[in-house]
Every structure is written in C-alpha cells, then in structure tokens.
Amino acid sequence: MKRFIQKHPLWTCLTVALLLRLIAVVYSKGYMASDDHYETVQVAYDGVQSGLLNEDGLLKWNAVRPGDIGRSPLYVLFLYTQMTVLKALGIENLDGMMYFIRAVHALLSLLTVWFGYKYVHRATGKSNYALLAGMILAGHFLMPYLSVRNLIEQVSADFLLPALFFAWKGTEENDSRLMIVSGLLAGLSWMIRFNAALAVIMIPWAAWYLTRNIRPALYFASGLLAMILFSGTLDMIYLGGFGRSTINILSSVIYPPGAPPIPQPFWTYAVLVLAVLIPPFSFYFIFSFFRRRIVARHLIIFSAAALFFIAHSFIRHKEERFLIPIFPLLIVMGTIGLESWFSGNRIAPAHRSLFKISGIAALVINIALLAVFTVHYGHKGSVEPYVYLSKQSDVRNLLIDRTERNNLVPYAYAGFSSPVPIKIENWEMLGPSNRFYDKFDSINYFVIFTDTALSRHLDTLVDHFGSMKEVYHATPSALDQLLHLMNPAHNFTNESWVFKKD
C-alpha cells in the first residue's frame, strides 16, 4: 500500500475522495440549508412534474416572478436535464433521482482534488505535500458531505479552483489558451454563485501585476466575457431580459428587501475558518502562507481568496456556507505555506513538537467528524415522511400539520404524481373557512410535525377526521438530534409521524 501511494499519489487522493463521496451518495440524503432544496431541486422537480415554463414561456421558480429571479437559470437547468433523463428511464420519484444526482455532484467535486493536487505539486515540486493537499481536499470532514449537496456555493467552488490553476499556469507560461480557459471556468463559477465575482475579479489584475503585460488579462477577460454573454442570453430566454438575474442580484445588494439582518462581528468568518480546519493545527496551516515570497508567486490565488474573504467579513448577513467557494483555495494555500515553513530549517524544536501534536490531534478529530458528516441525513425528519408516502399507491389527499412549527415542506419527495398537500398552520384552518375545506373528506393520510406533543395533535385531528392509525415514524438523524440538544431554540429535530385514516 505504501509503495502504491508513493508511486501513484494523485490516484490515491482521487480514490479516497471517490470512495468517501460514494458513501455520502448513498447515506447523506436530504439537504443542509433551505437553498439546496427549495431553490434548486424543488424548482427543477416541479419543472419535470408540471412543466418548466409558465404561460409566458418563462421559467417557473416557486412563487417568484421570472423577472425577479436573482439566480442564473443554469444550475436549475442542469438539474432539470438530469431529472428529465431519469424520468425517461422510468425513475420518477425524487428520492430515487437524488442518488444519481448526488453521484454526478460527487464526480464533479473531484475537480477540486485533481487541481488542488496539481497546483501544490507544481508550486512545491514535492509529491508528499501535493499528497497532503489532495488528501485534505478528499477527506476533510466536511468535503464528502458538501460535495453531494445541491448548494450553488459548492458547485461554484468546483470550477473556481481549476480557473485559478489555469490562470496561474497561463501567467507563468505566457499561454493565452490557458488564460481563455481560466476565463471560461471563472465565468461558469460566477454564473452558478454570483458572489464568486469577488474572487474572479482579482484574476486579471493579478495576472497583469505579475507579468506587467496586459495581454494575459485581456485573454482571461475574453473567456469571461463569453460566459457573461452566455449568462445574459440564458436570462433573456428564461427570465425575459438580458442579464436579468445579475441586475436583480445587484439591486438586492443596493436595496436589500425587508428588515436588515442582525449584524455579526467582522471576525466571524476568521473564527469559522480556524475552527473548521481544527485548531491549533489550523493556525500553523493558515498563517504559514503569509510570507512575502509566497504571496508574490501565488498572487492570483491569494488575492482571489483575500478579497472574497474580506468582503464577506464585512457584509451584514453572514452564513457559514458563503465561504465554501474559497475553502479549497485555503487548503491549497495552507499546504504551500507549510512546505515553505518546513523548508526554511529554522523551526524551534518546541514548535516542531507542538505542530506534530496538533497535526495528530487534528487527524483524529477529523476522522471522528468525517464518520458523522459523511453519512449525515440532513432534515431526515422532514424528508422521510414524503419518501414513505411516495411508495404508497392509495394516497388520495394529504394533510400536513404544521401548527407547532411552520417549517418548510419538502413535499416533492412524495412522488411524481402525489397530490398537492393541504397545509395547516393553526387549528382554525380546520374549519369551513379553509379554502380547501371541500377536499377534507378525501384526505386519508396525515403528516404531523411535533417534538413533544403528539397526543395533543392527534386528538385534535381525530376530532375532525375520525380515527386513524400510525403507519410511519420519522426520527431525526444523529447530527440533527445533537444540534437540537446543543441549541434547542434554533435547531429543531423535525420529528414527524404519518397517520392513515381508518
């Protein structure tokens, strides 16, 4: 095994990455945040069920008017194409489709492992450090889990690192073709996640600064411009106006809708990065890169990551997933920094000992967390009732009890031909004033969401609909349960029951 790893370090990284991601494909079901289901999968699946376009020939996107959509249609079209092919092959239920879709995303994420390894190997000339970067990208505890999510931040990251690699290589070799390819990939990353523009915008500037020649920047800009034109054309076809999604995003930044979010400290993301890379190892890993000689040679990747990080640190609304596009960049930079630090041969013995201990501790902690996250079924209690119902052939109508918690409902998992559920947010909605009251007699399945008061919910429903029996109980995943125990006020278990009318 050791000889194989030494002889084939890149393939070792790719093999480990693929095996871990295949485990996640099978077991890491559900979704992480609302965006990686309701703004992606749900839109595409609705398109397969009832048509992608509205009566005006424009894209249907939940209840949002096409002219107000603030995302490029590209990623939804990517999902829609896969689902359409799977439907033609006889796979209609979303749960079955998602195995294939997660597998496609797992393969796509291997780009970060491949190009991360290549970048470090080219930068250091040492396969052992390239192996280290590749293995972290393959097996960091978050990577397999994130790799199979439908998060636009993650898909954007899959193209951003290759774009930076080609820009760096193209600048060093004065290769115009590589700069054009970099521009195309950077534009693709930007199309999928608009915030990636904060990293992309630094590439032509850094290329010019390193070469003192405007041509590399112009070649890059030509590739980027091609993608901007492609994006604008997609918007014109599906949203009704050239560049509509970009205009909407910029408008939302300048004139944010609704009340402003509660501001978070500017150092929130700095703490997040150091925590996710596991301290105290993370301090060595990150800060070893901050040397003039290293930054000067790797100005493209450094400036891209730095502007992205700084800009996000000062925005008012911060979510952890916003940093995903530059997470692979930080791993590449950290590995290069370590190589430079150790090659200096001026490290105090105490520092070497502390680094070794921190590295071993980080490895142990990472393996433990990897075992948890790789099989984490996100929002299991919310998804599983509908997966169960998708396998039942006698569902006439469905009522969802959300009176305890007005949570989002991933009812797409109920199946291709499932009825649109009747949702109640308060008990008054069970009265004649409900616009679906005339359909109550056809309801034969009920989904109840509650953490503590099943009997109370059941008694109320029995009073209105008659006797019923429990047919399925969806429990939270282990990580969902742990998060609930840590912060029950904000992390709900979403435990649920399915009852059938007698």
TAPEWO-V83959 format. One record per pair of residues at least 6 apart in sequence whose C-alpha atoms are under 7 Angstrom apart, sorted by sequence separation. I is the first residue (numbers start at 0). GAP is how many residues later the second one is. D is the distance in Angstrom with one decimal. If there is no record, write none. Layout:
I GAP D
I GAP D
This chain:
30 6 6.2
52 6 4.6
53 6 5.7
59 6 6.6
90 6 6.5
120 6 5.8
136 6 6.7
169 6 6.6
189 6 5.0
207 6 5.4
234 6 5.9
235 6 4.3
461 6 7.0
4 7 5.9
51 7 6.0
52 7 5.4
58 7 5.9
146 7 6.7
188 7 6.5
189 7 5.6
234 7 5.5
235 7 6.9
294 7 6.4
483 7 4.7
51 8 6.0
57 8 6.4
145 8 6.7
169 8 5.0
207 8 6.7
234 8 5.6
273 8 5.4
482 8 6.0
483 8 5.6
119 9 6.9
120 9 4.9
169 9 5.5
206 9 6.3
207 9 5.9
232 9 5.9
234 9 5.7
273 9 6.7
483 9 6.1
119 10 5.0
206 10 5.9
231 10 4.7
234 10 6.5
85 11 6.7
166 11 6.6
231 11 4.1
165 12 5.5
166 12 5.3
204 12 6.9
230 12 6.8
480 12 5.9
116 13 4.9
165 13 6.5
203 13 4.3
479 13 6.0
82 14 6.7
116 14 6.6
185 14 6.1
166 15 5.4
116 16 6.0
165 16 5.3
203 16 6.5
115 17 6.6
116 17 5.0
475 17 5.6
42 18 5.7
115 18 6.2
163 18 6.7
475 18 6.7
42 19 6.4
162 19 4.3
405 19 6.1
475 19 5.8
162 20 6.9
474 20 5.2
112 21 5.3
304 21 6.0
399 21 6.7
401 21 6.9
402 21 6.4
473 21 5.9
474 21 6.8
162 22 5.1
396 22 6.0
398 22 5.7
399 22 6.1
400 22 6.3
401 22 5.8
402 22 4.3
473 22 5.2
162 23 5.3
389 23 6.8
397 23 5.0
398 23 4.7
399 23 4.8
400 23 5.5
401 23 5.0
402 23 4.8
472 23 6.0
473 23 6.0
112 24 5.6
304 24 6.8
389 24 4.4
396 24 6.8
397 24 6.1
398 24 5.8
399 24 6.3
400 24 6.9
402 24 6.9
472 24 4.5
112 25 6.2
159 25 6.8
385 25 6.0
388 25 5.5
389 25 4.7
471 25 5.8
472 25 6.3
158 26 5.8
159 26 5.8
386 26 5.3
471 26 4.9
158 27 6.8
382 27 6.2
385 27 5.1
386 27 5.5
470 27 5.8
471 27 7.0
300 28 7.0
385 28 4.2
469 28 6.0
470 28 5.5
158 29 7.0
159 29 5.6
469 29 4.3
470 29 6.5
158 30 5.4
382 30 6.8
468 30 5.3
469 30 6.4
467 31 6.2
468 31 5.4
43 32 5.6
47 32 6.8
156 32 6.9
467 32 5.3
468 32 6.5
42 33 7.0
155 33 4.4
467 33 4.1
468 33 6.6
155 34 6.9
466 34 6.2
467 34 4.9
43 35 6.0
44 35 6.8
47 35 7.0
466 35 5.8
39 36 5.7
43 36 4.7
47 36 6.3
155 36 5.6
170 36 6.0
155 37 5.7
178 37 6.3
182 37 4.5
186 37 5.0
40 38 7.0
108 38 5.7
181 38 6.3
182 38 6.1
185 38 6.6
179 39 5.3
182 39 6.9
183 39 4.6
187 39 6.6
151 40 5.9
152 40 5.9
175 40 6.4
178 40 5.6
179 40 4.8
182 40 4.2
183 40 5.2
186 40 5.2
190 40 6.7
105 41 5.5
151 41 5.7
178 41 4.7
182 41 4.3
186 41 6.7
104 42 6.3
105 42 5.3
179 42 6.5
180 42 6.5
450 42 6.9
104 43 5.3
175 43 6.0
179 43 4.7
183 43 6.1
450 43 6.8
268 44 6.1
288 44 6.2
398 44 6.7
449 44 6.7
450 44 5.8
170 45 6.6
288 45 5.9
396 45 5.7
397 45 5.5
448 45 6.2
449 45 6.0
101 46 4.8
111 46 5.6
114 46 6.9
118 46 6.3
266 46 6.6
287 46 6.8
395 46 6.2
396 46 4.3
397 46 6.5
398 46 6.5
399 46 5.9
400 46 6.0
403 46 6.3
448 46 6.0
449 46 6.2
101 47 6.9
110 47 6.0
114 47 5.8
265 47 4.9
288 47 6.8
395 47 6.3
396 47 5.9
397 47 5.0
398 47 4.9
399 47 4.8
400 47 4.8
401 47 6.1
448 47 4.5
265 48 5.4
285 48 5.0
288 48 3.9
395 48 6.3
396 48 6.6
397 48 5.8
398 48 6.4
399 48 6.2
400 48 6.2
447 48 5.4
448 48 6.7
108 49 5.5
111 49 6.3
284 49 4.8
287 49 4.6
394 49 6.7
446 49 6.8
447 49 5.2
107 50 6.7
114 50 6.9
284 50 6.8
287 50 5.8
394 50 6.7
446 50 5.7
447 50 6.5
446 51 4.6
263 52 6.4
284 52 7.0
445 52 5.6
446 52 6.5
262 53 4.7
284 53 6.3
287 53 6.3
445 53 5.1
262 54 6.4
444 54 5.8
445 54 6.3
260 55 6.7
444 55 4.6
260 56 5.9
443 56 5.7
444 56 6.2
443 57 5.0
25 73 6.6
24 74 6.0
280 74 6.6
24 77 5.4
280 77 4.9
24 78 5.8
279 78 5.8
280 78 5.6
21 81 6.9
280 81 6.5
277 84 5.7
20 85 5.7
384 89 6.3
383 90 6.0
205 93 6.1
206 93 6.8
380 93 5.0
205 94 5.2
380 94 5.3
380 95 4.9
13 96 6.9
379 96 5.5
202 97 5.6
379 97 5.9
13 99 6.7
376 100 6.0
201 101 6.1
202 101 6.7
375 101 6.9
201 102 5.4
375 103 6.7
199 104 6.5
198 105 4.0
198 106 6.1
9 107 6.8
198 108 6.4
197 109 6.2
198 109 5.3
39 110 6.9
197 110 5.1
380 112 6.9
381 112 5.8
35 113 6.7
36 113 6.9
380 113 5.1
384 113 6.4
35 114 4.7
380 114 4.8
35 115 4.8
380 115 5.8
34 116 6.9
27 117 6.7
74 117 6.3
12 118 6.9
30 118 6.7
73 118 7.0
71 119 6.0
23 120 6.2
71 120 6.6
9 121 6.7
12 121 5.4
16 121 4.2
23 121 6.1
8 122 5.7
12 122 5.3
15 122 6.4
16 122 6.4
20 123 4.8
24 123 6.4
19 124 6.0
23 124 6.9
12 125 6.3
167 132 6.4
163 136 6.9
163 137 6.2
71 159 6.9
72 161 6.9
71 163 6.8
156 167 6.7
152 168 6.9
156 168 4.1
160 168 6.5
152 169 6.6
155 169 6.0
156 169 6.7
153 170 5.9
152 171 5.7
153 171 6.1
66 172 5.5
152 172 5.5
65 173 4.8
66 173 6.4
71 173 5.8
70 174 5.2
69 175 4.4
68 176 5.8
69 176 6.7
66 177 6.8
69 178 5.1
58 179 5.1
68 179 6.8
69 179 5.1
57 180 4.7
58 180 6.2
67 180 6.4
57 181 5.7
57 182 6.6
136 191 6.8
132 198 6.5
132 199 6.1
132 202 5.9
128 206 6.6
128 210 6.8
119 212 6.5
123 212 6.9
111 216 6.8
115 216 6.0
119 216 6.3
140 225 5.6
139 226 6.6
140 226 6.9
140 228 5.6
141 228 7.0
144 228 6.0
140 229 4.0
144 229 5.1
143 230 5.9
141 231 6.6
140 232 6.5
94 292 6.6
92 297 6.9
93 318 6.7
94 318 6.0
93 319 5.3
92 320 6.8
93 321 6.3
92 322 4.7
92 323 5.6
91 324 5.7
27 346 6.2
31 346 5.5
27 347 4.6
29 347 5.6
30 347 5.0
26 348 4.9
27 348 4.9
28 348 4.7
29 348 4.8
30 348 6.4
26 349 6.9
27 349 4.7
28 349 6.3
29 349 6.0
23 350 5.1
26 350 6.7
29 350 6.3
22 351 6.9
23 351 5.6
29 353 6.4
48 367 6.2
41 370 6.5
